[in-house]
Amino acid sequence: MAKGYLIARIDVTDPDQFAVYAKLAAGASARHGARALVRGGRFETLEGAPRERNVILEFDSFEKARDYYYSDDYQAAKQERENASVAEFVVVEGVD
């Protein structure tokens, strides 16, 4: 079965509020079996508009990645993020 990946590109506008989100999101991702492949770190934008923070979480399947995003615990974290950042999130299926 192909893995699922949640990819987030984020510009933080309120670091203190974003820290609250990050703590809640980390707990939610752990409860949903996510494995962080990328969480911040050095990057180089090759095309398109850059975002200051990039995150890639790996899940056992596309469905599990999607379930994480729509879970009650992640949605609670998302509420903390909404006024603290500008973000793009996608869920993609990996190659089997």
N, CA, C and O atoms as CSV, one atom per row, in Angstrom:
chain,resi,resn,atom,element,x,y,z
A,1,MET,N,N,0.842,-1.182,0.000
A,1,MET,CA,C,0.000,0.000,0.000
A,1,MET,C,C,0.882,1.238,0.000
A,1,MET,O,O,1.868,1.303,0.735
A,2,ALA,N,N,0.532,2.216,-0.818
A,2,ALA,CA,C,1.287,3.459,-0.914
A,2,ALA,C,C,1.120,4.288,0.357
A,2,ALA,O,O,0.053,4.288,0.973
A,3,LYS,N,N,2.167,4.983,0.739
A,3,LYS,CA,C,2.121,5.891,1.889
A,3,LYS,C,C,1.336,7.143,1.514
A,3,LYS,O,O,1.103,7.415,0.336
A,4,GLY,N,N,0.936,7.893,2.520
A,4,GLY,CA,C,0.299,9.188,2.336
A,4,GLY,C,C,1.164,10.265,2.951
A,4,GLY,O,O,1.826,10.038,3.964
A,5,TYR,N,N,1.159,11.427,2.346
A,5,TYR,CA,C,1.994,12.533,2.809
A,5,TYR,C,C,1.168,13.800,2.940
A,5,TYR,O,O,0.403,14.157,2.043
A,6,LEU,N,N,1.331,14.465,4.056
A,6,LEU,CA,C,0.768,15.787,4.239
A,6,LEU,C,C,1.924,16.757,4.042
A,6,LEU,O,O,2.949,16.663,4.717
A,7,ILE,N,N,1.750,17.678,3.121
A,7,ILE,CA,C,2.782,18.669,2.824
A,7,ILE,C,C,2.230,20.043,3.153
A,7,ILE,O,O,1.171,20.430,2.659
A,8,ALA,N,N,2.944,20.772,3.982
A,8,ALA,CA,C,2.532,22.114,4.390
A,8,ALA,C,C,3.641,23.109,4.070
A,8,ALA,O,O,4.822,22.855,4.309
A,9,ARG,N,N,3.230,24.238,3.529
A,9,ARG,CA,C,4.130,25.366,3.289
A,9,ARG,C,C,3.543,26.540,4.040
A,9,ARG,O,O,2.386,26.900,3.822
A,10,ILE,N,N,4.333,27.151,4.933
A,10,ILE,CA,C,3.774,28.091,5.909
A,10,ILE,C,C,4.650,29.328,6.043
A,10,ILE,O,O,5.877,29.233,6.087
A,11,ASP,N,N,4.007,30.489,6.108
A,11,ASP,CA,C,4.651,31.728,6.548
A,11,ASP,C,C,4.041,32.078,7.900
A,11,ASP,O,O,2.829,32.264,8.010
A,12,VAL,N,N,4.867,32.167,8.912
A,12,VAL,CA,C,4.409,32.470,10.271
A,12,VAL,C,C,4.270,33.984,10.422
A,12,VAL,O,O,5.196,34.733,10.110
A,13,THR,N,N,3.111,34.429,10.900
A,13,THR,CA,C,2.870,35.860,11.112
A,13,THR,C,C,2.838,36.242,12.597
A,13,THR,O,O,3.013,37.408,12.950
A,14,ASP,N,N,2.614,35.249,13.454
A,14,ASP,CA,C,2.585,35.465,14.907
A,14,ASP,C,C,3.304,34.289,15.571
A,14,ASP,O,O,2.690,33.259,15.852
A,15,PRO,N,N,4.620,34.448,15.822
A,15,PRO,CA,C,5.399,33.321,16.347
A,15,PRO,C,C,4.896,32.759,17.673
A,15,PRO,O,O,4.943,31.545,17.876
A,16,ASP,N,N,4.424,33.596,18.567
A,16,ASP,CA,C,3.942,33.104,19.870
A,16,ASP,C,C,2.695,32.241,19.698
A,16,ASP,O,O,2.603,31.163,20.285
A,17,GLN,N,N,1.750,32.699,18.912
A,17,GLN,CA,C,0.537,31.925,18.666
A,17,GLN,C,C,0.855,30.668,17.861
A,17,GLN,O,O,0.261,29.615,18.091
A,18,PHE,N,N,1.784,30.775,16.926
A,18,PHE,CA,C,2.163,29.610,16.121
A,18,PHE,C,C,2.790,28.530,17.006
A,18,PHE,O,O,2.626,27.341,16.736
A,19,ALA,N,N,3.495,28.926,18.044
A,19,ALA,CA,C,4.094,27.960,18.971
A,19,ALA,C,C,3.007,27.130,19.664
A,19,ALA,O,O,3.202,25.940,19.916
A,20,VAL,N,N,1.872,27.751,19.971
A,20,VAL,CA,C,0.749,27.018,20.553
A,20,VAL,C,C,0.258,25.979,19.539
A,20,VAL,O,O,0.049,24.816,19.884
A,21,TYR,N,N,0.079,26.404,18.300
A,21,TYR,CA,C,-0.329,25.487,17.231
A,21,TYR,C,C,0.659,24.331,17.096
A,21,TYR,O,O,0.257,23.168,17.050
A,22,ALA,N,N,1.938,24.650,17.032
A,22,ALA,CA,C,2.964,23.624,16.797
A,22,ALA,C,C,2.921,22.542,17.873
A,22,ALA,O,O,3.070,21.359,17.569
A,23,LYS,N,N,2.720,22.937,19.113
A,23,LYS,CA,C,2.646,21.963,20.203
A,23,LYS,C,C,1.414,21.065,20.040
A,23,LYS,O,O,1.508,19.847,20.190
A,24,LEU,N,N,0.276,21.660,19.737
A,24,LEU,CA,C,-0.948,20.874,19.549
A,24,LEU,C,C,-0.845,19.973,18.320
A,24,LEU,O,O,-1.262,18.816,18.362
A,25,ALA,N,N,-0.297,20.494,17.237
A,25,ALA,CA,C,-0.167,19.710,16.002
A,25,ALA,C,C,0.800,18.544,16.197
A,25,ALA,O,O,0.566,17.457,15.670
A,26,ALA,N,N,1.873,18.755,16.939
A,26,ALA,CA,C,2.830,17.671,17.193
A,26,ALA,C,C,2.165,16.540,17.974
A,26,ALA,O,O,2.382,15.367,17.672
A,27,GLY,N,N,1.367,16.880,18.961
A,27,GLY,CA,C,0.649,15.854,19.714
A,27,GLY,C,C,-0.337,15.105,18.835
A,27,GLY,O,O,-0.440,13.881,18.914
A,28,ALA,N,N,-1.065,15.838,17.995
A,28,ALA,CA,C,-2.037,15.211,17.099
A,28,ALA,C,C,-1.340,14.302,16.096
A,28,ALA,O,O,-1.810,13.196,15.832
A,29,SER,N,N,-0.229,14.756,15.537
A,29,SER,CA,C,0.470,13.928,14.544
A,29,SER,C,C,1.020,12.657,15.186
A,29,SER,O,O,1.008,11.598,14.560
A,30,ALA,N,N,1.496,12.746,16.413
A,30,ALA,CA,C,1.987,11.553,17.106
A,30,ALA,C,C,0.850,10.554,17.349
A,30,ALA,O,O,1.027,9.349,17.168
A,31,ARG,N,N,-0.306,11.059,17.756
A,31,ARG,CA,C,-1.465,10.184,18.002
A,31,ARG,C,C,-1.971,9.524,16.718
A,31,ARG,O,O,-2.606,8.471,16.773
A,32,HIS,N,N,-1.699,10.125,15.587
A,32,HIS,CA,C,-2.171,9.593,14.308
A,32,HIS,C,C,-1.089,8.841,13.547
A,32,HIS,O,O,-1.270,8.500,12.378
A,33,GLY,N,N,0.036,8.581,14.206
A,33,GLY,CA,C,1.072,7.753,13.607
A,33,GLY,C,C,1.910,8.427,12.539
A,33,GLY,O,O,2.516,7.746,11.711
A,34,ALA,N,N,1.958,9.748,12.540
A,34,ALA,CA,C,2.750,10.470,11.541
A,34,ALA,C,C,4.239,10.341,11.834
A,34,ALA,O,O,4.661,10.238,12.986
A,35,ARG,N,N,5.009,10.352,10.776
A,35,ARG,CA,C,6.467,10.403,10.889
A,35,ARG,C,C,6.915,11.667,10.179
A,35,ARG,O,O,6.668,11.833,8.984
A,36,ALA,N,N,7.577,12.567,10.915
A,36,ALA,CA,C,8.044,13.823,10.329
A,36,ALA,C,C,9.264,13.547,9.449
A,36,ALA,O,O,10.293,13.077,9.933
A,37,LEU,N,N,9.142,13.839,8.169
A,37,LEU,CA,C,10.265,13.724,7.244
A,37,LEU,C,C,10.961,15.072,7.088
A,37,LEU,O,O,12.179,15.141,6.922
A,38,VAL,N,N,10.173,16.138,7.143
A,38,VAL,CA,C,10.696,17.507,7.050
A,38,VAL,C,C,9.910,18.348,8.036
A,38,VAL,O,O,8.682,18.269,8.086
A,39,ARG,N,N,10.607,19.145,8.814
A,39,ARG,CA,C,9.952,20.079,9.726
A,39,ARG,C,C,10.868,21.285,9.851
A,39,ARG,O,O,11.742,21.340,10.717
A,40,GLY,N,N,10.647,22.251,8.966
A,40,GLY,CA,C,11.522,23.419,8.944
A,40,GLY,C,C,12.814,23.060,8.237
A,40,GLY,O,O,12.803,22.258,7.303
A,41,GLY,N,N,13.898,23.623,8.654
A,41,GLY,CA,C,15.202,23.296,8.078
A,41,GLY,C,C,15.542,24.135,6.857
A,41,GLY,O,O,14.741,24.935,6.373
A,42,ARG,N,N,16.720,23.928,6.396
A,42,ARG,CA,C,17.260,24.682,5.264
A,42,ARG,C,C,16.502,24.314,3.991
A,42,ARG,O,O,16.145,23.154,3.783
A,43,PHE,N,N,16.259,25.316,3.139
A,43,PHE,CA,C,15.595,25.059,1.861
A,43,PHE,C,C,16.047,26.105,0.848
A,43,PHE,O,O,16.598,27.148,1.202
A,44,GLU,N,N,15.806,25.804,-0.383
A,44,GLU,CA,C,16.060,26.731,-1.481
A,44,GLU,C,C,14.855,26.668,-2.417
A,44,GLU,O,O,14.500,25.594,-2.901
A,45,THR,N,N,14.233,27.801,-2.670
A,45,THR,CA,C,13.100,27.849,-3.587
A,45,THR,C,C,13.642,27.889,-5.012
A,45,THR,O,O,14.396,28.791,-5.377
A,46,LEU,N,N,13.256,26.916,-5.797
A,46,LEU,CA,C,13.719,26.832,-7.180
A,46,LEU,C,C,12.733,27.473,-8.151
A,46,LEU,O,O,13.140,28.042,-9.164
A,47,GLU,N,N,11.448,27.385,-7.849
A,47,GLU,CA,C,10.410,28.017,-8.660
A,47,GLU,C,C,9.241,28.368,-7.757
A,47,GLU,O,O,9.017,27.714,-6.738
A,48,GLY,N,N,8.504,29.389,-8.127
A,48,GLY,CA,C,7.315,29.779,-7.363
A,48,GLY,C,C,7.655,30.628,-6.154
A,48,GLY,O,O,8.817,30.939,-5.892
A,49,ALA,N,N,6.620,30.989,-5.431
A,49,ALA,CA,C,6.772,31.836,-4.248
A,49,ALA,C,C,7.264,31.005,-3.062
A,49,ALA,O,O,6.712,29.942,-2.776
A,50,PRO,N,N,8.296,31.486,-2.375
A,50,PRO,CA,C,8.780,30.735,-1.210
A,50,PRO,C,C,7.862,30.905,-0.003
A,50,PRO,O,O,7.130,31.888,0.116
A,51,ARG,N,N,7.926,29.927,0.879
A,51,ARG,CA,C,7.324,30.022,2.210
A,51,ARG,C,C,8.453,29.742,3.187
A,51,ARG,O,O,9.363,28.972,2.883
A,52,GLU,N,N,8.400,30.360,4.352
A,52,GLU,CA,C,9.518,30.253,5.282
A,52,GLU,C,C,9.614,28.927,6.009
A,52,GLU,O,O,10.669,28.595,6.549
A,53,ARG,N,N,8.533,28.163,6.035
A,53,ARG,CA,C,8.539,26.895,6.767
A,53,ARG,C,C,7.895,25.824,5.898
A,53,ARG,O,O,6.828,26.039,5.323
A,54,ASN,N,N,8.546,24.676,5.805
A,54,ASN,CA,C,8.050,23.550,5.022
A,54,ASN,C,C,8.001,22.322,5.913
A,54,ASN,O,O,8.927,22.057,6.681
A,55,VAL,N,N,6.891,21.565,5.799
A,55,VAL,CA,C,6.697,20.378,6.628
A,55,VAL,C,C,6.195,19.248,5.737
A,55,VAL,O,O,5.307,19.452,4.909
A,56,ILE,N,N,6.765,18.057,5.907
A,56,ILE,CA,C,6.258,16.855,5.245
A,56,ILE,C,C,6.089,15.786,6.311
A,56,ILE,O,O,7.047,15.395,6.979
A,57,LEU,N,N,4.845,15.315,6.460
A,57,LEU,CA,C,4.543,14.231,7.387
A,57,LEU,C,C,4.172,12.998,6.577
A,57,LEU,O,O,3.421,13.087,5.605
A,58,GLU,N,N,4.701,11.846,6.980
A,58,GLU,CA,C,4.404,10.591,6.312
A,58,GLU,C,C,3.426,9.777,7.153
A,58,GLU,O,O,3.559,9.686,8.374
A,59,PHE,N,N,2.441,9.185,6.475
A,59,PHE,CA,C,1.452,8.318,7.114
A,59,PHE,C,C,1.428,6.986,6.378
A,59,PHE,O,O,1.967,6.875,5.277
A,60,ASP,N,N,0.818,5.993,6.967
A,60,ASP,CA,C,0.749,4.667,6.352
A,60,ASP,C,C,-0.046,4.643,5.053
A,60,ASP,O,O,0.152,3.751,4.228
A,61,SER,N,N,-0.939,5.606,4.857
A,61,SER,CA,C,-1.749,5.652,3.639
A,61,SER,C,C,-2.263,7.071,3.416
A,61,SER,O,O,-2.215,7.917,4.309
A,62,PHE,N,N,-2.752,7.308,2.208
A,62,PHE,CA,C,-3.388,8.575,1.868
A,62,PHE,C,C,-4.558,8.833,2.821
A,62,PHE,O,O,-4.727,9.942,3.328
A,63,GLU,N,N,-5.357,7.797,3.054
A,63,GLU,CA,C,-6.527,7.938,3.917
A,63,GLU,C,C,-6.145,8.327,5.335
A,63,GLU,O,O,-6.826,9.143,5.958
A,64,LYS,N,N,-5.064,7.755,5.853
A,64,LYS,CA,C,-4.637,8.098,7.220
A,64,LYS,C,C,-4.134,9.530,7.299
A,64,LYS,O,O,-4.350,10.208,8.303
A,65,ALA,N,N,-3.465,9.996,6.251
A,65,ALA,CA,C,-3.012,11.390,6.216
A,65,ALA,C,C,-4.221,12.330,6.193
A,65,ALA,O,O,-4.255,13.336,6.900
A,66,ARG,N,N,-5.193,11.987,5.380
A,66,ARG,CA,C,-6.413,12.788,5.273
A,66,ARG,C,C,-7.192,12.745,6.587
A,66,ARG,O,O,-7.691,13.773,7.046
A,67,ASP,N,N,-7.296,11.570,7.189
A,67,ASP,CA,C,-7.994,11.440,8.473
A,67,ASP,C,C,-7.334,12.303,9.546
A,67,ASP,O,O,-8.024,12.920,10.358
A,68,TYR,N,N,-6.010,12.347,9.551
A,68,TYR,CA,C,-5.289,13.200,10.510
A,68,TYR,C,C,-5.719,14.651,10.345
A,68,TYR,O,O,-6.080,15.312,11.319
A,69,TYR,N,N,-5.679,15.144,9.109
A,69,TYR,CA,C,-6.003,16.551,8.874
A,69,TYR,C,C,-7.413,16.884,9.356
A,69,TYR,O,O,-7.628,17.936,9.958
A,70,TYR,N,N,-8.365,16.006,9.100
A,70,TYR,CA,C,-9.759,16.269,9.466
A,70,TYR,C,C,-10.128,15.817,10.880
A,70,TYR,O,O,-11.278,15.963,11.294
A,71,SER,N,N,-9.163,15.270,11.621
A,71,SER,CA,C,-9.444,14.802,12.984
A,71,SER,C,C,-9.773,15.975,13.907
A,71,SER,O,O,-9.355,17.108,13.671
A,72,ASP,N,N,-10.525,15.679,14.952
A,72,ASP,CA,C,-10.881,16.714,15.922
A,72,ASP,C,C,-9.648,17.327,16.562
A,72,ASP,O,O,-9.598,18.538,16.773
A,73,ASP,N,N,-8.644,16.499,16.875
A,73,ASP,CA,C,-7.464,17.050,17.551
A,73,ASP,C,C,-6.637,17.934,16.620
A,73,ASP,O,O,-6.089,18.940,17.069
A,74,TYR,N,N,-6.532,17.589,15.339
A,74,TYR,CA,C,-5.795,18.494,14.439
A,74,TYR,C,C,-6.619,19.740,14.141
A,74,TYR,O,O,-6.057,20.830,14.038
A,75,GLN,N,N,-7.920,19.610,14.001
A,75,GLN,CA,C,-8.748,20.782,13.741
A,75,GLN,C,C,-8.672,21.785,14.899
A,75,GLN,O,O,-8.744,22.994,14.676
A,76,ALA,N,N,-8.526,21.290,16.130
A,76,ALA,CA,C,-8.325,22.192,17.274
A,76,ALA,C,C,-7.000,22.931,17.132
A,76,ALA,O,O,-6.918,24.126,17.419
A,77,ALA,N,N,-5.963,22.223,16.691
A,77,ALA,CA,C,-4.667,22.868,16.456
A,77,ALA,C,C,-4.787,23.889,15.333
A,77,ALA,O,O,-4.254,24.993,15.438
A,78,LYS,N,N,-5.477,23.531,14.271
A,78,LYS,CA,C,-5.641,24.414,13.114
A,78,LYS,C,C,-6.256,25.748,13.512
A,78,LYS,O,O,-5.867,26.792,12.989
A,79,GLN,N,N,-7.206,25.719,14.429
A,79,GLN,CA,C,-7.818,26.970,14.892
A,79,GLN,C,C,-6.771,27.907,15.483
A,79,GLN,O,O,-6.873,29.125,15.337
A,80,GLU,N,N,-5.768,27.347,16.146
A,80,GLU,CA,C,-4.691,28.164,16.715
A,80,GLU,C,C,-3.767,28.707,15.621
A,80,GLU,O,O,-3.157,29.763,15.790
A,81,ARG,N,N,-3.664,27.992,14.512
A,81,ARG,CA,C,-2.778,28.395,13.417
A,81,ARG,C,C,-3.383,29.462,12.527
A,81,ARG,O,O,-2.659,30.291,11.977
A,82,GLU,N,N,-4.690,29.455,12.377
A,82,GLU,CA,C,-5.335,30.280,11.364
A,82,GLU,C,C,-5.017,31.762,11.463
A,82,GLU,O,O,-4.900,32.419,10.429
A,83,ASN,N,N,-4.874,32.315,12.649
A,83,ASN,CA,C,-4.539,33.731,12.800
A,83,ASN,C,C,-3.054,33.953,13.076
A,83,ASN,O,O,-2.634,35.062,13.407
A,84,ALA,N,N,-2.271,32.897,12.938
A,84,ALA,CA,C,-0.837,33.004,13.225
A,84,ALA,C,C,0.028,32.725,12.007
A,84,ALA,O,O,1.256,32.747,12.096
A,85,SER,N,N,-0.614,32.461,10.854
A,85,SER,CA,C,0.181,32.109,9.677
A,85,SER,C,C,-0.661,32.201,8.409
A,85,SER,O,O,-1.885,32.331,8.439
A,86,VAL,N,N,0.055,32.128,7.304
A,86,VAL,CA,C,-0.547,31.943,5.985
A,86,VAL,C,C,0.010,30.610,5.505
A,86,VAL,O,O,1.224,30.408,5.506
A,87,ALA,N,N,-0.872,29.699,5.094
A,87,ALA,CA,C,-0.387,28.346,4.822
A,87,ALA,C,C,-1.093,27.707,3.634
A,87,ALA,O,O,-2.200,28.083,3.248
A,88,GLU,N,N,-0.400,26.727,3.077
A,88,GLU,CA,C,-0.945,25.848,2.040
A,88,GLU,C,C,-0.716,24.422,2.524
A,88,GLU,O,O,0.393,24.079,2.935
A,89,PHE,N,N,-1.748,23.592,2.480
A,89,PHE,CA,C,-1.651,22.195,2.892
A,89,PHE,C,C,-2.174,21.320,1.766
A,89,PHE,O,O,-3.199,21.632,1.161
A,90,VAL,N,N,-1.488,20.245,1.483
A,90,VAL,CA,C,-1.978,19.235,0.533
A,90,VAL,C,C,-1.719,17.852,1.111
A,90,VAL,O,O,-0.788,17.652,1.892
A,91,VAL,N,N,-2.551,16.912,0.716
A,91,VAL,CA,C,-2.319,15.502,1.029
A,91,VAL,C,C,-2.075,14.817,-0.311
A,91,VAL,O,O,-2.848,14.990,-1.253
A,92,VAL,N,N,-0.997,14.038,-0.392
A,92,VAL,CA,C,-0.668,13.342,-1.638
A,92,VAL,C,C,-0.398,11.871,-1.340
A,92,VAL,O,O,0.034,11.502,-0.248
A,93,GLU,N,N,-0.665,11.051,-2.340
A,93,GLU,CA,C,-0.382,9.633,-2.236
A,93,GLU,C,C,1.005,9.369,-2.815
A,93,GLU,O,O,1.352,9.878,-3.881
A,94,GLY,N,N,1.788,8.570,-2.102
A,94,GLY,CA,C,3.123,8.210,-2.556
A,94,GLY,C,C,3.090,7.116,-3.603
A,94,GLY,O,O,2.029,6.611,-3.970
A,95,VAL,N,N,4.260,6.765,-4.070
A,95,VAL,CA,C,4.411,5.705,-5.061
A,95,VAL,C,C,4.488,4.376,-4.333
A,95,VAL,O,O,5.241,4.223,-3.372
A,96,ASP,N,N,3.711,3.427,-4.797
A,96,ASP,CA,C,3.683,2.113,-4.160
A,96,ASP,C,C,4.843,1.261,-4.649
A,96,ASP,O,O,4.989,0.115,-4.225
